[in-house]
Amino acid sequence: MGLPMTVEKVEEARDYVLYAFGSADTTVGRVRLCKSTGDIELASFSETTERPDERYYLAQAVPRLQSYQERDTYPDLDRWEA
């Protein structure tokens, strides 16, 4: 059984999309995806998260976010098992 992953759109502007990422019940952090380049910037890790594996969540979210930019599609919510 894999790790449940969730990314949820928080904000969308002309140049970027801000996504929260984590599990279904816990937000681990937020990342900003640049629409034109596919660059991903860590905006923050959650202050309430006390998980040693927060970087693992980030590593699982990055390829998924890059696929959004490649398809030029930015979903409001995406869930999968990593």
VMD Tcl script that builds the backbone (N, CA, C; Angstrom):
set m [mol new atoms 246]
animate dup $m
set s [atomselect $m all]
$s set {name element resname resid chain x y z} {
  {N N MET 1 A 0.845 -1.184 0.000}
  {CA C MET 1 A 0.000 0.000 0.000}
  {C C MET 1 A 0.881 1.234 0.000}
  {N N GLY 2 A 0.570 2.198 -0.869}
  {CA C GLY 2 A 1.372 3.392 -1.013}
  {C C GLY 2 A 0.962 4.504 -0.071}
  {N N LEU 3 A 1.697 5.573 -0.164}
  {CA C LEU 3 A 1.430 6.778 0.618}
  {C C LEU 3 A 0.394 7.621 -0.114}
  {N N PRO 4 A -0.749 7.929 0.517}
  {CA C PRO 4 A -1.740 8.766 -0.156}
  {C C PRO 4 A -1.229 10.202 -0.299}
  {N N MET 5 A -1.313 10.714 -1.499}
  {CA C MET 5 A -0.842 12.069 -1.805}
  {C C MET 5 A -2.004 12.923 -2.291}
  {N N THR 6 A -1.961 14.201 -1.938}
  {CA C THR 6 A -2.959 15.163 -2.393}
  {C C THR 6 A -2.269 16.472 -2.728}
  {N N VAL 7 A -2.635 17.071 -3.853}
  {CA C VAL 7 A -2.265 18.454 -4.134}
  {C C VAL 7 A -3.562 19.207 -4.419}
  {N N GLU 8 A -3.647 20.404 -3.863}
  {CA C GLU 8 A -4.856 21.205 -4.016}
  {C C GLU 8 A -4.479 22.634 -4.372}
  {N N LYS 9 A -5.125 23.154 -5.407}
  {CA C LYS 9 A -4.853 24.511 -5.855}
  {C C LYS 9 A -5.324 25.499 -4.786}
  {N N VAL 10 A -4.427 26.419 -4.411}
  {CA C VAL 10 A -4.728 27.434 -3.421}
  {C C VAL 10 A -4.976 28.777 -4.102}
  {N N GLU 11 A -4.164 29.049 -5.128}
  {CA C GLU 11 A -4.233 30.334 -5.826}
  {C C GLU 11 A -3.720 30.148 -7.250}
  {N N GLU 12 A -4.330 30.856 -8.182}
  {CA C GLU 12 A -3.842 30.822 -9.557}
  {C C GLU 12 A -3.763 32.244 -10.089}
  {N N ALA 13 A -2.610 32.553 -10.663}
  {CA C ALA 13 A -2.378 33.849 -11.302}
  {C C ALA 13 A -1.984 33.586 -12.752}
  {N N ARG 14 A -1.756 34.628 -13.482}
  {CA C ARG 14 A -1.392 34.480 -14.891}
  {C C ARG 14 A -0.101 33.678 -15.070}
  {N N ASP 15 A 0.870 33.906 -14.167}
  {CA C ASP 15 A 2.198 33.314 -14.319}
  {C C ASP 15 A 2.457 32.069 -13.477}
  {N N TYR 16 A 1.644 31.835 -12.458}
  {CA C TYR 16 A 1.936 30.722 -11.559}
  {C C TYR 16 A 0.669 30.139 -10.941}
  {N N VAL 17 A 0.853 28.949 -10.346}
  {CA C VAL 17 A -0.209 28.317 -9.562}
  {C C VAL 17 A 0.411 27.935 -8.223}
  {N N LEU 18 A -0.275 28.252 -7.136}
  {CA C LEU 18 A 0.171 27.880 -5.803}
  {C C LEU 18 A -0.631 26.663 -5.367}
  {N N TYR 19 A 0.084 25.591 -5.004}
  {CA C TYR 19 A -0.548 24.348 -4.576}
  {C C TYR 19 A -0.148 24.009 -3.151}
  {N N ALA 20 A -1.106 23.504 -2.375}
  {CA C ALA 20 A -0.832 22.876 -1.082}
  {C C ALA 20 A -0.650 21.395 -1.364}
  {N N PHE 21 A 0.283 20.747 -0.657}
  {CA C PHE 21 A 0.507 19.326 -0.869}
  {C C PHE 21 A 0.615 18.604 0.467}
  {N N GLY 22 A 0.329 17.316 0.429}
  {CA C GLY 22 A 0.403 16.482 1.626}
  {C C GLY 22 A -0.457 15.257 1.464}
  {N N SER 23 A -1.051 14.826 2.579}
  {CA C SER 23 A -1.969 13.685 2.527}
  {C C SER 23 A -3.397 14.227 2.550}
  {N N ALA 24 A -4.352 13.331 2.507}
  {CA C ALA 24 A -5.751 13.758 2.452}
  {C C ALA 24 A -6.159 14.601 3.650}
  {N N ASP 25 A -5.574 14.344 4.808}
  {CA C ASP 25 A -5.980 15.058 6.020}
  {C C ASP 25 A -4.927 16.006 6.587}
  {N N THR 26 A -3.751 16.093 5.956}
  {CA C THR 26 A -2.678 16.936 6.476}
  {C C THR 26 A -1.985 17.690 5.351}
  {N N THR 27 A -1.932 18.999 5.462}
  {CA C THR 27 A -1.153 19.805 4.524}
  {C C THR 27 A 0.275 19.854 5.033}
  {N N VAL 28 A 1.196 19.423 4.195}
  {CA C VAL 28 A 2.610 19.390 4.565}
  {C C VAL 28 A 3.300 20.685 4.169}
  {N N GLY 29 A 2.886 21.280 3.049}
  {CA C GLY 29 A 3.524 22.511 2.596}
  {C C GLY 29 A 2.832 23.069 1.371}
  {N N ARG 30 A 3.447 24.122 0.833}
  {CA C ARG 30 A 2.936 24.774 -0.372}
  {C C ARG 30 A 4.071 25.007 -1.351}
  {N N VAL 31 A 3.742 24.851 -2.634}
  {CA C VAL 31 A 4.715 25.075 -3.696}
  {C C VAL 31 A 4.104 25.959 -4.777}
  {N N ARG 32 A 4.974 26.730 -5.424}
  {CA C ARG 32 A 4.552 27.610 -6.508}
  {C C ARG 32 A 5.094 27.036 -7.811}
  {N N LEU 33 A 4.202 26.792 -8.754}
  {CA C LEU 33 A 4.546 26.235 -10.062}
  {C C LEU 33 A 4.471 27.347 -11.100}
  {N N CYS 34 A 5.599 27.636 -11.743}
  {CA C CYS 34 A 5.652 28.647 -12.797}
  {C C CYS 34 A 5.093 28.038 -14.084}
  {N N LYS 35 A 4.068 28.644 -14.615}
  {CA C LYS 35 A 3.398 28.092 -15.798}
  {C C LYS 35 A 4.282 28.099 -17.044}
  {N N SER 36 A 5.100 29.115 -17.222}
  {CA C SER 36 A 5.869 29.222 -18.464}
  {C C SER 36 A 7.094 28.314 -18.489}
  {N N THR 37 A 7.716 28.074 -17.345}
  {CA C THR 37 A 8.955 27.301 -17.326}
  {C C THR 37 A 8.830 25.927 -16.677}
  {N N GLY 38 A 7.827 25.736 -15.827}
  {CA C GLY 38 A 7.700 24.493 -15.080}
  {C C GLY 38 A 8.527 24.476 -13.810}
  {N N ASP 39 A 9.202 25.597 -13.521}
  {CA C ASP 39 A 9.983 25.676 -12.287}
  {C C ASP 39 A 9.053 25.586 -11.088}
  {N N ILE 40 A 9.543 24.913 -10.048}
  {CA C ILE 40 A 8.761 24.736 -8.833}
  {C C ILE 40 A 9.558 25.295 -7.672}
  {N N GLU 41 A 8.914 26.158 -6.914}
  {CA C GLU 41 A 9.551 26.816 -5.775}
  {C C GLU 41 A 8.802 26.427 -4.504}
  {N N LEU 42 A 9.538 25.995 -3.510}
  {CA C LEU 42 A 8.918 25.699 -2.220}
  {C C LEU 42 A 8.522 27.014 -1.574}
  {N N ALA 43 A 7.231 27.201 -1.339}
  {CA C ALA 43 A 6.748 28.424 -0.709}
  {C C ALA 43 A 6.833 28.300 0.806}
  {N N SER 44 A 6.484 27.127 1.340}
  {CA C SER 44 A 6.559 26.930 2.796}
  {C C SER 44 A 6.292 25.473 3.150}
  {N N PHE 45 A 6.824 25.077 4.292}
  {CA C PHE 45 A 6.406 23.851 4.944}
  {C C PHE 45 A 5.453 24.266 6.042}
  {N N SER 46 A 4.482 23.445 6.335}
  {CA C SER 46 A 3.492 23.746 7.363}
  {C C SER 46 A 4.154 23.820 8.729}
  {N N GLU 47 A 3.836 24.858 9.488}
  {CA C GLU 47 A 4.399 25.007 10.825}
  {C C GLU 47 A 3.810 23.998 11.799}
  {N N THR 48 A 2.621 23.504 11.511}
  {CA C THR 48 A 1.973 22.558 12.412}
  {C C THR 48 A 2.347 21.116 12.105}
  {N N THR 49 A 3.028 20.907 11.020}
  {CA C THR 49 A 3.423 19.549 10.645}
  {C C THR 49 A 4.686 19.162 11.398}
  {N N GLU 50 A 4.638 18.046 12.064}
  {CA C GLU 50 A 5.811 17.549 12.783}
  {C C GLU 50 A 6.241 16.224 12.175}
  {N N ARG 51 A 6.244 16.158 10.875}
  {CA C ARG 51 A 6.583 14.931 10.168}
  {C C ARG 51 A 8.030 14.988 9.696}
  {N N PRO 52 A 8.803 13.948 9.978}
  {CA C PRO 52 A 10.173 13.922 9.466}
  {C C PRO 52 A 10.221 13.644 7.965}
  {N N ASP 53 A 9.090 13.216 7.390}
  {CA C ASP 53 A 9.076 12.834 5.983}
  {C C ASP 53 A 8.501 13.907 5.070}
  {N N GLU 54 A 8.497 15.173 5.499}
  {CA C GLU 54 A 7.907 16.224 4.667}
  {C C GLU 54 A 8.623 16.370 3.328}
  {N N ARG 55 A 9.912 16.132 3.301}
  {CA C ARG 55 A 10.648 16.218 2.038}
  {C C ARG 55 A 10.267 15.064 1.099}
  {N N TYR 56 A 9.872 13.935 1.660}
  {CA C TYR 56 A 9.397 12.820 0.838}
  {C C TYR 56 A 8.110 13.225 0.120}
  {N N TYR 57 A 7.212 13.872 0.834}
  {CA C TYR 57 A 5.980 14.363 0.206}
  {C C TYR 57 A 6.318 15.330 -0.928}
  {N N LEU 58 A 7.245 16.222 -0.692}
  {CA C LEU 58 A 7.653 17.184 -1.716}
  {C C LEU 58 A 8.225 16.461 -2.928}
  {N N ALA 59 A 9.066 15.469 -2.693}
  {CA C ALA 59 A 9.675 14.713 -3.795}
  {C C ALA 59 A 8.627 13.982 -4.618}
  {N N GLN 60 A 7.550 13.565 -4.004}
  {CA C GLN 60 A 6.474 12.878 -4.736}
  {C C GLN 60 A 5.602 13.876 -5.506}
  {N N ALA 61 A 5.453 15.074 -4.969}
  {CA C ALA 61 A 4.587 16.075 -5.600}
  {C C ALA 61 A 5.232 16.727 -6.825}
  {N N VAL 62 A 6.547 16.930 -6.795}
  {CA C VAL 62 A 7.228 17.674 -7.870}
  {C C VAL 62 A 6.987 17.078 -9.261}
  {N N PRO 63 A 7.201 15.781 -9.492}
  {CA C PRO 63 A 6.968 15.255 -10.846}
  {C C PRO 63 A 5.514 15.410 -11.297}
  {N N ARG 64 A 4.591 15.286 -10.364}
  {CA C ARG 64 A 3.173 15.436 -10.707}
  {C C ARG 64 A 2.896 16.871 -11.139}
  {N N LEU 65 A 3.446 17.831 -10.398}
  {CA C LEU 65 A 3.259 19.240 -10.747}
  {C C LEU 65 A 3.890 19.563 -12.100}
  {N N GLN 66 A 5.050 19.005 -12.369}
  {CA C GLN 66 A 5.694 19.237 -13.666}
  {C C GLN 66 A 4.840 18.689 -14.804}
  {N N SER 67 A 4.138 17.595 -14.552}
  {CA C SER 67 A 3.268 17.041 -15.599}
  {C C SER 67 A 2.100 17.984 -15.896}
  {N N TYR 68 A 1.651 18.738 -14.908}
  {CA C TYR 68 A 0.585 19.723 -15.161}
  {C C TYR 68 A 1.071 20.778 -16.145}
  {N N GLN 69 A 2.284 21.266 -15.910}
  {CA C GLN 69 A 2.837 22.308 -16.776}
  {C C GLN 69 A 3.037 21.764 -18.189}
  {N N GLU 70 A 3.511 20.527 -18.307}
  {CA C GLU 70 A 3.724 19.926 -19.619}
  {C C GLU 70 A 2.416 19.797 -20.394}
  {N N ARG 71 A 1.318 19.514 -19.689}
  {CA C ARG 71 A 0.006 19.372 -20.336}
  {C C ARG 71 A -0.760 20.688 -20.382}
  {N N ASP 72 A -0.211 21.732 -19.736}
  {CA C ASP 72 A -0.872 23.039 -19.651}
  {C C ASP 72 A -2.280 22.898 -19.046}
  {N N THR 73 A -2.367 22.052 -18.018}
  {CA C THR 73 A -3.610 21.793 -17.304}
  {C C THR 73 A -3.299 21.859 -15.814}
  {N N TYR 74 A -4.043 22.666 -15.085}
  {CA C TYR 74 A -3.772 22.900 -13.674}
  {C C TYR 74 A -5.011 22.553 -12.857}
  {N N PRO 75 A -5.118 21.281 -12.432}
  {CA C PRO 75 A -6.332 20.836 -11.734}
  {C C PRO 75 A -6.489 21.490 -10.365}
  {N N ASP 76 A -7.738 21.593 -9.923}
  {CA C ASP 76 A -8.025 22.141 -8.598}
  {C C ASP 76 A -7.614 21.166 -7.502}
  {N N LEU 77 A -7.732 19.874 -7.779}
  {CA C LEU 77 A -7.420 18.846 -6.800}
  {C C LEU 77 A -6.952 17.598 -7.521}
  {N N ASP 78 A -5.905 16.961 -6.979}
  {CA C ASP 78 A -5.394 15.718 -7.544}
  {C C ASP 78 A -5.006 14.814 -6.383}
  {N N ARG 79 A -5.374 13.538 -6.479}
  {CA C ARG 79 A -5.032 12.558 -5.454}
  {C C ARG 79 A -4.476 11.313 -6.126}
  {N N TRP 80 A -3.475 10.685 -5.479}
  {CA C TRP 80 A -2.904 9.452 -5.970}
  {C C TRP 80 A -2.136 8.779 -4.827}
  {N N GLU 81 A -1.652 7.578 -5.067}
  {CA C GLU 81 A -0.826 6.882 -4.090}
  {C C GLU 81 A 0.596 6.796 -4.629}
  {N N ALA 82 A 1.545 7.205 -3.808}
  {CA C ALA 82 A 2.953 7.210 -4.216}
  {C C ALA 82 A 3.638 5.954 -3.723}
}
mol reanalyze $m
mol bondsrecalc $m
mol representation Tube
mol addrep $m
